[in-house]
Amino acid sequence: MISDAQVQAQRYRELLGEKIEFPETCYRGDYIKDIAGKIIKEEGEKYLHSTEEAAISYFTSIAGQIILEEIKIDLRDFGVVFDEYFSEKELYKNDGVTKLLDKLQKQGFIYSDGETLWFKTTDFGDEKDRVVIRKNSEPTYFAADIAYHQNKFARGFDTVIDIWGADHHGYMPRMWAGIQALGYSKESLKIILVQLVNLLRSGVPVAMSTRSGEFVTLREVLDEVGRDAARYNFLMRRSDSHLDFDLEVAKKQSNENPVYYVQYAHARICSILKMAQERGIAMPVYADTDLSFLREPEEKTLIKMLVRYPETIYGTAKSLEPHRIPFYLNELAGVFHSYYNKNKVISENDGLTAARL
């Protein structure tokens, strides 16, 4: 965040007329200029003449607030809602990290080599012990992570689910060591690894680089393909599998687009129900309907697919594998389309029509 704040300070000065040379290592996204613009609107030239320390301190705070609010809006529009947002700063304000390390030290899990403090993660199966206090007396991210997980369990949760990028795979054993040292079982922390998403446009990878400011945001994906298509595409693969998300395919009105394929099945069902209503056909009561009319192979296949729905939902929740639902819906849509193409739901045979409805 500090390096980001320095860039915002430079963008702030640039927008106020100063000629600024930006280091190659700095982020160049337009969002940084947008944040600087908002600061100018609120504060004018106030920080143009302040010390760099004061400017960076303010930009760090205000930029974090601005970005977090934008993230909340994007997630809300994506259909993802968090009950609580927790700031790492709270752990230090309340001495959460210090209290945690004191507790672990009393339990005999912390030792010093004269310069740094180490946590005996090898006692819990990790390949080597891990540093929790650096030579400069600052706690490591790992120390704060343990304290944060302790906070979660202290709030009454018996299971914690972490979602990490796949490049953090090697971090798993030390986190399991941390919660076991606190008295919780390894099974109480479930870690889901998520692979990268490759954005494509008509099969061609979309070039992205955060350093050069070339990237596609979730907001841009939502605006381009819509919420339903975005959510469905992100869920189509196992979390630990790479996903190729083609923006152009996601917008197609054809069976090549898996979202359209499923939505088209829903649209066909709605058209059947509308036709029944227009013809004055009431929806039959299951208990009063003679299902012996359902004899076609496609009907039996469709019924078997529908029966699998409850177990699919249960299995998805139990295994923490949401990709199972799009898989099921795609298969169900295929079975329905096959049935629809070969059979008329509404016919002159009232008994058959009632059974099929």
N, C-alpha and C positions, 0 to 999 in steps of 0.2 A: 504493500500500500504506500510506503514511503516514496519509492521510486516513481510510482504513479502520481503522487502528490507533487513531486518536483516537476514532472512534465506538465501538470495542470497549471503550476505556477508560471512556467515558461509560456504556455499557451495564453494565459491571462495577460502577461506582459506583451505578447505578440499582438493580441487583439486590441491592446491599448496603444499600439503604434511602434513598439520597440522591434528592432530587427534581431531575431533570435536564431542561433545556430543550434539545431537539435542533434544530440549525439545519436549515433547509429543504433545504440542499444535501447533507445527510448521507444515506447509505444506511440504509434502515429494515428490511431483510429480517430475518426471524426467525433466519437463520443467524448473524447477528452476536450476537444475544442468546444463542444456543446456545454460541458460542465463549466468551463472557464467563462463562457458567455453568460451562463446563469449567475455566476458569482459577480460578474461585472454589473448585471442588471440589479442585483441586490446590494452590492457593496461599492460600486463605482471604482474609483482609483485608490481606495483606501490601502490596499495591500501592494500597490505599486511602489510605495515609499516606505513600507515596513521592512523589518529584518526578514531575511530568508527563513529563519527559524519560525517566526510568527506566521508567515505566509504558509509554510508547509504544514504547520500544526493545524491551521484553520482549514486548508484545502483537504487535508487528510480526513478531517471530521465531516465537512460538508459534502465531499465527494462520496464518502461512504454512504451517507444518508440518501443522496440523490440516486446513486446506482441501486441501492437496496430497494427503494420505492419503485424504480423502473422494473427491477426483477420481479417484485411482487405482482405488478400489473401484468407483466408478460406471462407469469405462471398462472395467474387467475384466468386470463384469457385462454390459456392452454388447457385449463381444467384441472390444475394442480393447486391445492390449497394446503398450506401449513398452519397448524394451530398456533405454533410459537416459533419465533426467530430468536436465537440465542447468540449473544455477542461474546466472543472470547475474552473481551475486556472484563466482563463480569467475573470471570474466574480469578482475575488478578485483583479486582476491586475488593472481592470478598476473601482474598487470601486462599482461594480454593486450591491452587497449585501447591502453595507452601504447606497447607494442612495435609494435603494428600501425601507429599513427600515425607512429612514428619511421621505420618501413620505408617508408611511403608518402611521407614527407617526403624521404627520401634518394633516392627515385625521381623526385622533382620533381612529385608530384601534390598537395602541400599548400602553401598560401600563407596569409599573414596580412594582414589589413587594418588591423592595429594594435590591434584589440580582440578579434577572433575568428579562428579558424583555419578555412580553407575547403578542401574537397576538389574538385579539378578534374574533376567528373563530366561536364562538357561535352566533355571530351576523348574520352568514350566514348558520346556521343550524347544525354546528358541535356539538358533544356531550359535548365538553369541549374546553377551550382555549388552545393554544399551545405555547410552549417556542420557541423563535426565537434567543435569546441571553442567553447563559448559565452563570452560576456563575463565570466561569473563563474568561468571556467577549468574548468567542468564539461563532460565529454564529452556529446554528444547521443546519443539512442537509435540514430541511424544509425551512429555510430562503433562502438557496442557490437554492432550487428547485423553489421557487416562482420567484426569480430573473431570473432563466433560462427560465421559461415560459414567463416572461415579455419580455425577449430578443427575444423569438420566435415571439411573437405578434408584437414586434417593427420592425421585419424584413418584416412585411407585410402580414403575414398569418392570415386568419380569422378563421381557424379551426386548432386546435392542437390535434393530436392523440398520446396518450401515450400507450405503451404496457408494462404491469407490470406482475410480478409473482402474482399468486392468493393469496399468503400470505401477500400481501400489500393491501388487500381489505379495511382494516380499515383506510388507508391513503387517500382514495378518498375524503371524506368530507372536510378535511383540504385543499386539493389542490383546490377543487372547491371554497372554501372560499377565498383562496389566489387570484385566478383570478377575482372573483367577486369584491373583494376589489380594484382591479386595474381597474375596470370599464368594464370588459368583462363578457359576459353572461356565465352561467354555461354550456349551450349547446355548447359553443365554445371549450370546452375541452372534448374530448371523450376518455374514458379510457377503454382499452381492457385488461381483465385479462386472463392470460395464465396458465393453469395447467401444472403439471410436466409430462415429458415423461418417461415412464418406458421402458428401453431397455431390450429386451429378446433375448435369443438365443435358438431356438427350444422350446419355451415355458418356459424356465427357466430364471428368472431375472439375469441380469448381475450385479455382486456385484460391488459397487462403493463407494468410500470414498475419498473426496479431502484431508482430513488430512493424510490418509495413502498413498496417491498417486495412488489410484486405481480408475480410471475413463476412460470413452471413450470420445474422443474429436469428434467434428463435422468433422474434417479432417479425422479421422479414419473411421467414418461412410461413408463419401463420397468415400474414397478409397475402402471400402469393398462392398458397394451396388450400387454406382454410383449416379450421381447428380439427374437424373430423379426419381429414386426410392426413394431417400431421400426426395426430395421436395414433391412428391406425398404423401408419408406416413405421413409427418409432417402436411399436409393439410387435412387429411382424417377425422379429428374430429373437432368439435367446439373448439374454443380456451379455453373455460371454462370447457372442459371435459378432463379427464385423457386419455392419449394415450399410448397404449401398442404397441411398435414398435419392431417387431420380425425381427432381422437381417437376419436370415436364410430364413424366408418366403419371405422377400424382394428380395432375390436372386433366388428364384425358378422360373423355366420356366413352370409354370402351372397356372390353373385358381385360385388356392389358393392364388396366389399373385395378388392383385388388380391392380398393375402397369402392370404386364404382360397381364392381362385380357383386359385392355384398349389398350395397345400397340399392342396386337394381332389383335384387331378389325382394327386398323390402318393398320397393315401389310396386312390383308385380302383385304382391300380397295385398297391398292397399287398394290396388285397382280392382282386385277380385271382390274385396269386401264392399267397395263402393258400388260395383255392379250389382251385388246381391241386395244392397240397400235400395238402389234405384228400381229394382224389380220387385221390391216388397218382400224379399226373402229374409225372414228373421234368423238370427244366429241360433243354431240348434243347441239344446241343452245336452251335454255329454251323456248323462244318465239315460236320456230318452232317445238316443240315436242308435240306430242299427248299424254297427260297424262291419257287419259281414259283407257289405257292399265293397269294402276295400280289399280288392284281390290282385291288383296289378303289382308286379315286382317293384316298380318305382315307388309305390305307396308304402310297401313294407320297408324298403330301404330308408325312406324319409322318416317313417315312424321310429325306426331303430336309431336314427341320428338324433331325433328330438328327445328320445329317452336318455341319451347320453348327456344332455345339457346339465342337469344338476351335478352329476359326478365331475363334469368338466370344470364347473365353477368351484366345487369343493377342492378338486385336485390343484387348480390354479392357486387358490389361497393357501393351501397346505404346503405346496412346494415353492411358493414365492416366484412363480414363473408365469407372468401375465401373457407371454406370447402364446400360451395355449388357447386363449380365447379367440384371437384372430385366426389361428390355425383351424379351430373348430368352426368358426363362422364361415370361413372360406370353403371348407368342405361341405358344410350344410347348404350354403348358397349353390354350390355345384350340384348337389343332389336335388335341390328344389328346382333349379333351372331345367334339369333333365326331366323331372316329373312334369313341370309346367309345359314343356315343349311337346310332350307326348299325350297329355291328358287334359280334358276340359273339366274344370272344377264345377262350374255352373252349367248344368245340362237340363234336358227335358225330364230326366229321371229324378223325381223329388228325393227319393231315398238315397240315391247315389250323391246328389248334390249336398244333402244334409251331412252325410258321412264325410265327404271331402272338405266341407267347410269346418 
